[in-house]
């Protein structure tokens, strides 16, 4: 099947959105996994070793990635808009605070629906949000199309 041409380039193939979503979900989940590995204050409840840990935590990890995506898509823009004066005043550093708060909100929502994901403290959330951002950026730069 040949892609259809339109003015300005190729149209998006039907499966491309799905592949993009799965890639984003796995990338975000990888970022959360690295953050939980690096920071003791970010963790999942359950087994702590071996294949049992992997089996017990893979679904909660993917669910946390979905929640984080939801929070980043719907809540973060509103908070960012109302924080513009602080963002300008701090030359953008307040965006790190917003990212940390979004990670803490994700943990709160996950706890509310019974997913054993916890973030203890603002500074841990700040570090975790930086790690998640770096992992997402690095993965996106590796997987980026050369078009």
C-alpha positions in Angstrom: 0.0 0.0 0.0 1.5 3.3 -1.1 1.1 6.4 1.2 -1.3 9.0 -0.2 0.3 12.3 -1.2 -1.2 15.6 -0.1 0.0 19.2 -0.4 2.9 19.6 2.1 3.9 15.9 2.3 2.6 12.4 3.1 -0.6 11.8 5.0 -0.3 10.0 8.3 -0.9 6.3 7.8 -3.6 4.8 10.0 -1.2 2.7 12.1 1.3 5.6 12.5 -0.6 7.2 15.3 -0.8 3.9 17.2 2.9 3.3 16.8 3.6 6.8 17.9 1.4 6.4 21.0 3.0 3.0 21.9 6.5 4.5 21.5 5.6 7.5 23.7 4.0 5.2 26.3 7.1 2.9 26.4 9.5 5.9 26.5 7.6 7.6 29.4 7.5 4.3 31.2 11.2 3.9 30.7 11.7 7.4 32.2 9.6 6.6 35.2 11.5 3.3 35.6 14.9 5.0 35.6 13.6 7.6 38.1 12.4 4.8 40.4 15.8 3.2 40.1 17.8 6.3 40.8 15.7 7.8 43.7 14.7 6.0 46.8 11.8 8.4 47.3 10.1 7.3 44.0 8.9 3.7 44.2 6.3 1.1 43.5 4.9 -1.1 46.2 5.3 -4.8 45.9 8.2 -7.3 45.4 11.7 -5.9 45.3 13.7 -8.5 43.4 13.7 -10.9 40.5 11.2 -11.7 37.8 8.4 -11.5 40.3 9.1 -7.8 40.7 9.1 -7.3 36.9 5.8 -9.1 36.5 4.2 -7.3 39.4 5.3 -3.8 38.4 5.1 -3.7 34.5 1.3 -2.9 34.4 1.5 -0.3 37.2 4.5 1.3 35.4 2.5 1.6 32.1 -0.5 2.9 34.0 1.6 5.6 35.7 3.0 6.5 32.3 -0.6 7.0 31.1 -1.5 9.1 34.1 1.6 11.2 33.7 0.7 11.7 30.0 -2.9 12.7 30.9 -1.6 15.2 33.6 1.0 16.6 31.2 -1.5 17.0 28.4 -4.4 18.5 30.3 -3.3 19.9 33.7 0.2 21.2 32.9 -0.8 23.6 30.2 -3.3 25.3 32.5 -0.8 25.5 35.3 1.8 26.8 32.9 -0.5 29.5 31.6 -1.3 30.8 35.0 2.4 30.7 36.0 3.7 32.8 33.1 4.8 35.7 35.4 6.8 33.3 37.5 8.3 31.5 34.5 9.4 34.8 33.0 10.7 36.1 36.3 12.8 32.9 36.9 13.9 32.8 33.3 12.1 29.4 32.8 13.4 27.7 35.9 9.9 27.6 37.3 9.0 25.0 34.7 11.1 22.6 36.7 8.9 23.2 39.7 5.8 22.7 37.5 7.2 19.4 36.2 7.9 18.2 39.8 4.4 19.2 40.8 2.9 17.2 37.9 4.9 14.1 39.0 3.6 14.6 42.5 0.0 14.9 41.2 0.6 11.7 39.1 1.6 9.9 42.3 -1.4 11.2 44.1 -3.8 10.1 41.4 -2.1 6.7 41.1 -2.5 6.3 44.9 -6.1 7.3 44.7 -6.9 4.6 42.2 -4.9 1.9 43.9 -1.7 1.8 41.9 1.2 1.5 44.3 3.3 4.4 43.0 4.8 6.9 45.5 6.8 10.1 45.3 8.1 11.3 48.7 8.9 15.0 48.8 9.3 17.9 46.5 13.1 17.5 45.9 12.7 13.9 45.0 9.9 14.8 42.6 12.1 17.5 41.1 15.0 15.1 40.5 12.6 12.5 39.1 11.0 14.9 36.7 14.4 15.9 35.4 15.4 12.3 34.9 12.1 11.5 33.1 12.5 14.5 30.9 16.1 13.5 30.0 15.1 9.9 29.2 12.2 11.1 27.0 14.5 13.6 25.2 17.3 11.1 24.7 14.9 8.4 23.4 13.1 10.9 21.1 16.4 12.0 19.7 17.5 8.5 19.0 14.2 7.5 17.4 13.7 10.7 15.5 13.1 10.5 11.7 15.7 12.0 9.5 13.1 13.4 7.1 
